[in-house]
Amino acid sequence: MLYTVVSSAEFTYPDRFEYPSSAATADVFSARGGYASCQILFSGLGSPEMSISFDGLPDGVIPEIYALRSVMVERNHGIDEADRKPHWPERIAPYRLYDCLRTFDGTVDVEGDARQGGLYIALKIDENAVPGEYDFTLSANGLTIPVHLTVYSVRLPGETLVMINGYRRAMLEKYHNLTPGTDAFDETDAKYLAALRRLHQNMMYVSGVKAEEVAPNQWKFDFSELLEVIRSYQASGMKYFNLPSVAWRKSWKESTILLLGRIPSMSYEGYCYLTQYLPALKAVLDENGLTEYCVMGVADEPNDANATEFRALCGLIHKIVPEIRLCDAMSYGNLHGALDVWVPLNSEYDKHRAEIESFRTNGAEIWHYVCCVPREYGYINRFMDYPLLATRYLHWGNYKYDLTGYLHWASNHYQPGQDPFEQNCPEHHNTDNVCFLPAGDTHILYPGTDGPWLSMRLEAQRESAEEYELLKLLAKTDKSRADSICASVFRSFRDVEYDVSAFTAARRSLLAALSE
């Protein structure tokens, strides 16, 4: 049996054994309160059974072990092979990729003629661990693997970045065969939320408003379910909430925006609805001390066809409830002055930075998001056929441009009929638009046999969020140094360093600077 240690900053595959970061020693490092992680691949496995033990593990270090489970990348959707450029895509599909981190049960998944399998090792460093250099060993089926751990003295700071990845509880019914309201459902739900908190997610989409028209243009509202949902998320450690969107587009090609899926927002009926719903909503938020922790969508991703109506609707909402901040994902367009929290695609921010930055002058906040786009050459995203560093740099972009939040529509939004282990470019329907999604856009969590299974992309995004906080911490005392470290690997959303050794050096420099 052979082994190789690979950085957690690059993807691995069941049909490849050598990588740019391959080494015989697991040379890992972390701030206190963080994780020191790596991947270990094995070839020539005689059986799936694997016995793992550590010898000389330092105090304050708790190992987490996951089995690498391969998933299918069936196509490079949106990229013509003839137009391929470096890292775009990273590999021509179809192929299998180690993205899923299965709960380690004493076995690894053995694949291919080389009988290859792998582990992801994450060493949790206690925030009070003694800083220093530590050498110990990991034993795998009797094979001894040396580990060198550097614990830097800096402690991982608290969360300041606002992060939301859409979570669907309905997937627990479909993929785990669980019934809402049962202990088993609640226990699995808690595991999903814990996985998102591990990622440093602190905002959730919430729903649960019941609206009843009791007479023509007279409305009655029930917010009890909404409050129940919010309280359940608060119990898991979530702090911020994205309220139900006020409206939705009728079509990508039409100007009309609909309330409740049927009432034109600019109609008298729409006015009557809004002037009753919004004050009632605000009263409930105020009564429960939630207003300052909430944002509210208006009509997701406005475009040229409905921009004017979108701005008018935002103005009406602001007039009725100016205290509720409006937040929507958007591309750049004729939307100026409409929102309080702007969430442009990272590519749109890059192309229209001067205009979007001007929105800060009236107190607006700026985040960024990615979804099925951008798919343009150079721009980073969390797709499976991009380098894993493309995911890792997402929140370096937050630091570079002082973008205080991040949004993605999906942490477990599997599409109808999708098996996320074998189908990662599913068909997607959005109003009157139908498309195939790029690999992995629907999820960063997998429906495992014992609850959610993490992904390499989730871990990369977690590390990115932590590096954002570390860069912000360094910038408080030495901004030029923090900026220089960032610029050494992240220049813009379309200009990043994909050399793993260069990225590793930048991360070490960041931790060293904070530990001086």
ZAMARGU-4260 file (C-alpha; in steps of 0.2 Angstrom, whole numbers, plus 5000, padded with zeros to 4 digits):
<rodrens>
0) 5000/5000/5000 | 5006/5017/4995 | 5001/5034/5001 | 5003/5053/4997 | 4998/5068/5007
5) 4989/5082/4997 | 4985/5099/5002 | 4967/5103/5007 | 4968/5118/4995 | 4967/5107/4979
10) 4954/5094/4972 | 4959/5076/4972 | 4952/5062/4960 | 4951/5043/4962 | 4960/5040/4946
15) 4975/5052/4950 | 4988/5049/4963 | 5001/5063/4961 | 4998/5081/4963 | 5008/5097/4964
20) 5006/5097/4983 | 5010/5079/4985 | 5021/5075/5000 | 5027/5061/5012 | 5024/5071/5027
25) 5007/5080/5032 | 5014/5097/5035 | 4999/5106/5042 | 4996/5123/5052 | 4982/5133/5059
30) 4977/5147/5070 | 4971/5143/5087 | 4952/5139/5086 | 4954/5134/5068 | 4958/5117/5059
35) 4974/5111/5052 | 4969/5099/5037 | 4975/5088/5023 | 4970/5074/5012 | 4979/5057/5012
40) 4977/5046/4997 | 4981/5027/4997 | 4983/5015/4982 | 4985/4997/4982 | 4972/4994/4995
45) 4968/4976/4999 | 4951/4980/5006 | 4940/4995/5011 | 4944/4992/5030 | 4955/5005/5037
50) 4962/5007/5055 | 4967/5024/5060 | 4977/5030/5075 | 4987/5044/5081 | 5003/5043/5092
55) 5010/5058/5101 | 4995/5069/5097 | 4997/5086/5106 | 4985/5092/5120 | 4971/5103/5113
60) 4971/5094/5096 | 4956/5084/5092 | 4956/5074/5075 | 4941/5073/5064 | 4942/5059/5050
65) 4932/5058/5035 | 4932/5046/5020 | 4934/5054/5003 | 4919/5049/4993 | 4919/5052/4974
70) 4905/5060/4965 | 4902/5062/4946 | 4905/5078/4936 | 4896/5073/4920 | 4898/5088/4910
75) 4907/5105/4909 | 4891/5114/4906 | 4893/5131/4897 | 4911/5128/4891 | 4915/5122/4874
80) 4930/5110/4874 | 4937/5119/4859 | 4938/5135/4869 | 4946/5128/4885 | 4958/5139/4894
85) 4969/5136/4909 | 4958/5131/4924 | 4943/5134/4913 | 4938/5120/4916 | 4951/5112/4927
90) 4947/5095/4919 | 4937/5089/4904 | 4921/5079/4910 | 4915/5066/4913 | 4926/5061/4928
95) 4924/5057/4946 | 4930/5069/4959 | 4933/5068/4978 | 4921/5082/4984 | 4910/5072/4997
100) 4917/5069/5014 | 4908/5054/5021 | 4907/5050/5039 | 4922/5038/5043 | 4916/5021/5049
105) 4932/5012/5048 | 4931/5010/5029 | 4937/5020/5014 | 4929/5019/4996 | 4941/5009/4985
110) 4940/5013/4967 | 4949/5009/4950 | 4962/4997/4945 | 4974/5005/4957 | 4962/5002/4971
115) 4963/5019/4977 | 4954/5027/4992 | 4957/5042/5003 | 4954/5052/5019 | 4952/5070/5024
120) 4960/5074/5041 | 4954/5090/5050 | 4964/5093/5066 | 4953/5104/5077 | 4965/5116/5087
125) 4958/5122/5104 | 4958/5141/5106 | 4969/5138/5122 | 4981/5126/5114 | 4999/5130/5117
130) 5007/5138/5101 | 5022/5129/5094 | 5029/5115/5082 | 5023/5097/5085 | 5028/5081/5077
135) 5018/5065/5079 | 5012/5051/5068 | 4996/5044/5060 | 4995/5026/5058 | 4984/5019/5044
140) 4983/5000/5043 | 5000/5000/5051 | 5007/5012/5038 | 5016/5026/5048 | 5013/5044/5041
145) 5023/5058/5049 | 5013/5074/5054 | 5021/5091/5057 | 5009/5103/5065 | 5012/5122/5067
150) 5000/5130/5080 | 5001/5149/5078 | 4998/5160/5093 | 4984/5170/5085 | 4967/5165/5089
155) 4953/5164/5076 | 4943/5180/5078 | 4924/5180/5079 | 4912/5181/5064 | 4909/5198/5056
160) 4906/5192/5038 | 4887/5190/5035 | 4885/5173/5025 | 4869/5165/5018 | 4868/5149/5008
165) 4850/5143/5005 | 4844/5128/5015 | 4829/5118/5011 | 4822/5107/5025 | 4810/5099/5013
170) 4825/5089/5006 | 4826/5080/5023 | 4809/5072/5018 | 4814/5067/5001 | 4832/5062/5004
175) 4832/5055/5021 | 4814/5049/5022 | 4810/5059/5038 | 4794/5066/5043 | 4793/5084/5049
180) 4789/5085/5068 | 4798/5069/5072 | 4813/5068/5083 | 4823/5060/5069 | 4819/5074/5058
185) 4824/5087/5071 | 4840/5078/5075 | 4845/5077/5056 | 4840/5096/5054 | 4851/5100/5068
190) 4865/5091/5060 | 4863/5101/5044 | 4862/5118/5053 | 4878/5113/5063 | 4886/5109/5046
195) 4882/5127/5040 | 4887/5135/5057 | 4904/5125/5054 | 4905/5135/5038 | 4902/5151/5048
200) 4885/5154/5040 | 4875/5166/5051 | 4860/5171/5041 | 4845/5160/5035 | 4831/5162/5022
205) 4815/5161/5032 | 4797/5158/5027 | 4780/5155/5035 | 4769/5170/5033 | 4751/5165/5030
210) 4740/5178/5021 | 4721/5177/5019 | 4710/5189/5010 | 4695/5190/5022 | 4686/5203/5011
215) 4690/5213/4995 | 4707/5221/4998 | 4706/5217/5016 | 4720/5205/5023 | 4723/5195/5038
220) 4741/5188/5042 | 4748/5175/5053 | 4766/5176/5057 | 4767/5162/5070 | 4776/5150/5058
225) 4788/5163/5053 | 4793/5166/5071 | 4794/5147/5075 | 4806/5145/5060 | 4817/5160/5066
230) 4818/5154/5084 | 4823/5136/5078 | 4837/5144/5068 | 4842/5155/5082 | 4844/5140/5093
235) 4856/5133/5081 | 4867/5149/5082 | 4860/5159/5067 | 4860/5178/5070 | 4853/5186/5054
240) 4837/5182/5044 | 4832/5185/5026 | 4813/5188/5026 | 4802/5181/5013 | 4803/5190/4997
245) 4789/5202/4994 | 4786/5198/4976 | 4792/5188/4961 | 4794/5191/4943 | 4780/5186/4931
250) 4793/5182/4918 | 4811/5185/4914 | 4804/5194/4898 | 4791/5205/4906 | 4790/5220/4917
255) 4776/5214/4929 | 4781/5209/4946 | 4768/5199/4956 | 4763/5198/4974 | 4758/5181/4981
260) 4761/5175/4963 | 4745/5184/4956 | 4743/5202/4961 | 4752/5215/4950 | 4763/5225/4962
265) 4759/5241/4954 | 4740/5238/4955 | 4728/5246/4967 | 4725/5228/4974 | 4744/5227/4976
270) 4745/5244/4986 | 4731/5238/4998 | 4740/5222/5001 | 4757/5230/5004 | 4750/5244/5016
275) 4743/5230/5027 | 4756/5217/5026 | 4772/5227/5028 | 4766/5237/5044 | 4760/5220/5051
280) 4776/5212/5048 | 4786/5226/5055 | 4776/5226/5071 | 4779/5207/5073 | 4798/5210/5070
285) 4799/5225/5082 | 4789/5216/5096 | 4801/5201/5095 | 4817/5212/5094 | 4821/5206/5076
290) 4820/5221/5065 | 4839/5225/5066 | 4844/5207/5062 | 4833/5205/5046 | 4834/5210/5028
295) 4820/5207/5015 | 4821/5203/4997 | 4809/5212/4985 | 4810/5202/4968 | 4825/5192/4966
300) 4838/5196/4952 | 4829/5211/4944 | 4834/5213/4926 | 4832/5226/4912 | 4814/5220/4908
305) 4807/5224/4926 | 4820/5236/4933 | 4808/5251/4932 | 4794/5242/4941 | 4807/5235/4953
310) 4813/5252/4958 | 4795/5258/4960 | 4791/5244/4971 | 4806/5247/4982 | 4801/5265/4984
315) 4784/5260/4989 | 4791/5248/5002 | 4803/5261/5009 | 4789/5273/5011 | 4778/5261/5021
320) 4792/5253/5031 | 4808/5262/5030 | 4816/5253/5044 | 4816/5236/5035 | 4832/5235/5025
325) 4829/5229/5007 | 4842/5216/5000 | 4842/5207/4983 | 4854/5198/4972 | 4856/5207/4956
330) 4866/5211/4940 | 4871/5229/4937 | 4857/5239/4929 | 4845/5253/4930 | 4842/5250/4949
335) 4851/5264/4957 | 4844/5269/4974 | 4832/5254/4976 | 4841/5244/4989 | 4849/5245/5006
340) 4860/5230/5004 | 4867/5227/4986 | 4872/5209/4982 | 4880/5210/4964 | 4887/5195/4955
345) 4906/5195/4958 | 4908/5198/4940 | 4896/5212/4939 | 4905/5220/4954 | 4921/5218/4944
350) 4914/5226/4928 | 4904/5240/4937 | 4914/5243/4952 | 4914/5262/4952 | 4896/5263/4950
355) 4892/5250/4963 | 4904/5258/4975 | 4895/5274/4973 | 4880/5266/4982 | 4889/5267/4998
360) 4888/5286/4999 | 4870/5285/5005 | 4873/5272/5018 | 4871/5256/5007 | 4880/5240/5011
365) 4888/5229/4997 | 4890/5210/4997 | 4893/5199/4983 | 4886/5182/4976 | 4889/5168/4964
370) 4877/5155/4957 | 4876/5147/4940 | 4885/5162/4934 | 4898/5169/4932 | 4904/5156/4920
375) 4916/5167/4911 | 4934/5164/4909 | 4944/5169/4924 | 4930/5173/4937 | 4930/5162/4952
380) 4915/5152/4958 | 4912/5136/4968 | 4910/5124/4953 | 4917/5106/4954 | 4926/5108/4937
385) 4935/5124/4943 | 4951/5122/4955 | 4946/5121/4973 | 4956/5137/4976 | 4942/5146/4966
390) 4930/5142/4981 | 4944/5146/4993 | 4946/5164/4986 | 4928/5169/4988 | 4930/5178/5004
395) 4947/5185/5000 | 4936/5195/4988 | 4926/5201/5003 | 4942/5207/5011 | 4949/5215/4995
400) 4934/5226/4992 | 4926/5228/5009 | 4911/5218/5004 | 4903/5213/5021 | 4892/5199/5015
405) 4891/5184/5004 | 4875/5175/4997 | 4872/5159/4987 | 4855/5151/4984 | 4860/5133/4988
410) 4868/5122/5001 | 4856/5107/4998 | 4844/5113/4984 | 4845/5096/4974 | 4833/5097/4959
415) 4819/5085/4955 | 4826/5068/4952 | 4844/5073/4955 | 4856/5061/4964 | 4869/5073/4970
420) 4882/5058/4970 | 4880/5055/4952 | 4871/5070/4944 | 4879/5087/4947 | 4873/5097/4932
425) 4854/5095/4934 | 4840/5103/4924 | 4834/5119/4933 | 4818/5129/4931 | 4816/5147/4936
430) 4799/5155/4931 | 4800/5153/4912 | 4818/5150/4911 | 4825/5132/4909 | 4844/5128/4910
435) 4857/5115/4915 | 4867/5120/4930 | 4886/5120/4931 | 4893/5105/4942 | 4890/5107/4960
440) 4879/5123/4960 | 4865/5115/4969 | 4874/5110/4985 | 4889/5110/4996 | 4881/5097/5008
445) 4877/5079/5003 | 4862/5068/5009 | 4872/5055/5019 | 4866/5039/5027 | 4868/5046/5044
450) 4864/5065/5040 | 4873/5078/5030 | 4890/5074/5023 | 4902/5089/5021 | 4911/5093/5005
455) 4928/5099/5001 | 4920/5115/4994 | 4912/5118/5011 | 4928/5116/5020 | 4937/5127/5007
460) 4923/5141/5010 | 4925/5139/5029 | 4944/5142/5028 | 4940/5156/5016 | 4928/5164/5029
465) 4941/5162/5043 | 4955/5170/5032 | 4944/5185/5029 | 4942/5187/5047 | 4961/5185/5049
470) 4965/5198/5036 | 4953/5210/5044 | 4961/5207/5060 | 4979/5211/5053 | 4972/5226/5044
475) 4967/5234/5061 | 4986/5236/5065 | 4995/5234/5048 | 4983/5237/5033 | 4997/5238/5021
480) 5004/5221/5026 | 4986/5213/5025 | 4983/5221/5008 | 5000/5215/5002 | 4997/5197/5008
485) 4980/5197/4999 | 4987/5204/4983 | 5000/5191/4982 | 4987/5178/4978 | 4970/5188/4975
490) 4971/5203/4963 | 4953/5203/4958 | 4938/5191/4956 | 4945/5186/4939 | 4964/5186/4943
495) 4969/5174/4957 | 4984/5163/4960 | 4981/5145/4957 | 4998/5138/4962 | 4995/5129/4978
500) 5012/5132/4985 | 5010/5151/4983 | 4993/5151/4991 | 5000/5140/5006 | 5014/5153/5008
505) 5002/5168/5008 | 4992/5159/5022 | 5007/5155/5032 | 5013/5174/5030 | 4996/5179/5036
510) 4996/5168/5052 | 5014/5173/5055 | 5011/5191/5054 | 4997/5190/5067 | 5007/5179/5079
515) 5022/5191/5080
</rodrens>
